[in-house]
Amino acid sequence: MVKLRLKRCGRKQRAVYRIVAIDVRSRREGRDLRKVGFYDPIRNQTYLNVPAILYFLEKGAQPTETVQDILKKAEVFKEFYPNQNQTKFI
């Protein structure tokens, strides 16, 4: 199973995260399938490759809670579910 989750980068006390599509059995710093975004909590910057994210969501990838919150703020789920108001993954 594939998940969309955060991969930690950066130095001590200055963490930045890549949003990656990765196999569930891999560790956090393991080899990812594809980089689909970037998140910097210190500067509050986010970059998302929306077509790649939608591709993995269509194939059944599950976002972690943190990634799901980032995607909700960027309103990615409105493109994935154009006619639904409720966006919840289980």
N, C-alpha and C positions, 0 to 999 in steps of 0.2 A: 504494500500500500504506500502511496505517496502522500506526503504532507507538505504544506507550505509553512515554513517556520523560520525563526531568526537564527542567524549564524553570527557569533560575536567576532568582531575585528577591533582594531585600534590598540591603544596602549592602556596602561593602568590608569584608572580613574577617568578615562576619556573614551569609553566604549562607544563604538558605532556598530550597527548591525546590518548585515545583508539579509534580504528576504530571499530564501532559496526554496526550490522544489527538491526534496530529498526523500530517500527511502526511509521508512519508519525505523528500520533496524540499525541505521547509521547513527553514530554519535554526533554531538553538536558541531564539532569541527570536521566531521567526515566529508567525504566526497559528495558533492551535490550534483543533481541532474542538470539544473540550470539556475542561474541567478535571475531573479525576476523583479528585484527591487532593492532599495537602500533606505535605511532609517537611522537618523541621527537624533537621539533624544535630547542632547545638550543644546543644539541649535534649533531643534524642532523642525527638521527638514525631512521630507519624504520624497523619494522618487520611485515610481511604480511603472513597470512595463505591463500595461493593462492587457494588451492582446495575449501576452504569454501567460498572465495570471488567469485570464478567462479560459485559455486553452487547457490549463491544468485543472481548473475547476470543472470544466465539461468532461474531462477524463476521469473525474472522481476523486481528485485530490482534496484532502481535508485541511483547512487552515487551523493553526493553533489558536487559542483564545486571543493572544496578543496580536497576532497577524490579522485575525478576524476584526479586531477593534480598529486596527490601522486601515483595513480595507473599507470598513463602514464609514470612517471619517472621510475617506477619499471617494465615497459613494460608488464603489466598484460594483456592489451588488445590485444597484439599480440597472446596470447594463446587463448583468447576469440574469436577473429576474425583473424584466421591465413591467410586468403586470401585477406583481405582488408587492404588498406592503411589508409583509413579515419576512425577515431574512435570518434564518437560524439553521445552523448545521448541526447534525447529530451524528 
